[in-house]
Structures are given as structure tokens and as C-alpha cells.
Amino acid sequence: MRKIYEYLSIEEKKEVVRRLKQDLIKLEQEISKNKSSFSSFICEVLYSTRDKWKLEIEELEREIRNKM
């Protein structure tokens, strides 16, 4: 996904961060609500996705700060 973000403007990156944060909240709620109904493999996939999104948010926020 990093390559895609190279072509976005600062405003577009801000929008991506906003949406990723919203989706991250939804994902974390889903994990906490239904953790017991997921297999361990699915939990690991969800946790991995969560971690990747967090990292992506951090990277995008850093890029936004550095460009301003």
C-alpha cells in the first residue's frame, strides 16, 4: 500500500488517515466483541491487520507532518 500513498496529496493523505482510524476503531470493537468466537488463526489475522493499519497511520501522519 505504501506505493499508492506516494501519489496522494496531503489532503488526500489526511482523509486516508481519518478513514483508517475509523476502520481501526471498528476492527478493534469487532475483535473485542467476538474474540471468543474466532479461531486462533482468525484472531492472528485480525491482530496483524490491526497492527499494519496502526503502522500505516503512523507513517502517513509522519509524512503529513514533514510536508507541512
C-alpha positions in Angstrom: 0.0 0.0 0.0 2.9 2.4 0.6 3.3 2.9 -3.2 -0.2 4.1 -3.6 0.2 6.8 -0.9 3.2 8.3 -2.8 0.7 9.7 -5.4 -1.7 11.3 -2.9 -1.8 14.9 -1.9 -1.5 16.0 1.8 -5.3 16.5 1.9 -5.9 13.1 0.5 -3.5 11.5 3.0 -5.3 13.3 5.8 -8.6 11.7 4.6 -6.9 8.3 4.4 -5.7 8.7 8.0 -9.2 9.7 9.1 -10.8 6.7 7.4 -8.2 4.3 8.6 -8.7 5.5 12.2 -12.4 4.9 11.9 -11.9 1.5 10.4 -9.4 0.7 13.1 -11.9 1.5 15.8 -14.5 -0.8 14.1 -11.9 -3.6 13.9 -10.9 -3.3 17.5 -14.6 -3.3 18.6 -15.2 -6.4 16.5 -12.2 -8.2 17.9 -13.2 -7.3 21.5 -16.8 -8.3 21.0 -16.3 -11.6 19.1 -12.8 -12.7 20.1 -14.1 -15.9 21.7 -16.0 -16.9 18.5 -13.0 -16.6 16.2 -10.4 -19.3 15.8 -6.9 -18.5 16.9 -5.8 -18.2 13.2 -8.5 -15.6 12.5 -7.5 -13.7 15.6 -4.0 -13.6 14.5 -5.0 -12.3 11.1 -7.2 -9.6 12.7 -4.4 -8.6 15.1 -1.9 -8.5 12.2 -4.3 -6.3 10.2 -4.8 -4.0 13.2 -1.0 -3.7 13.6 -0.5 -2.9 10.0 -3.2 -0.2 10.0 -1.6 1.4 13.1 1.8 1.4 11.4 0.3 2.8 8.2 -1.5 5.6 10.2 1.8 6.5 12.0 3.7 6.6 8.7 1.1 8.7 7.0 0.9 11.1 9.9 4.7 11.4 9.8 4.6 12.2 6.1 1.9 14.8 6.7 3.9 16.5 9.4 7.1 16.5 7.3 5.3 18.0 4.3 3.7 20.9 6.3 
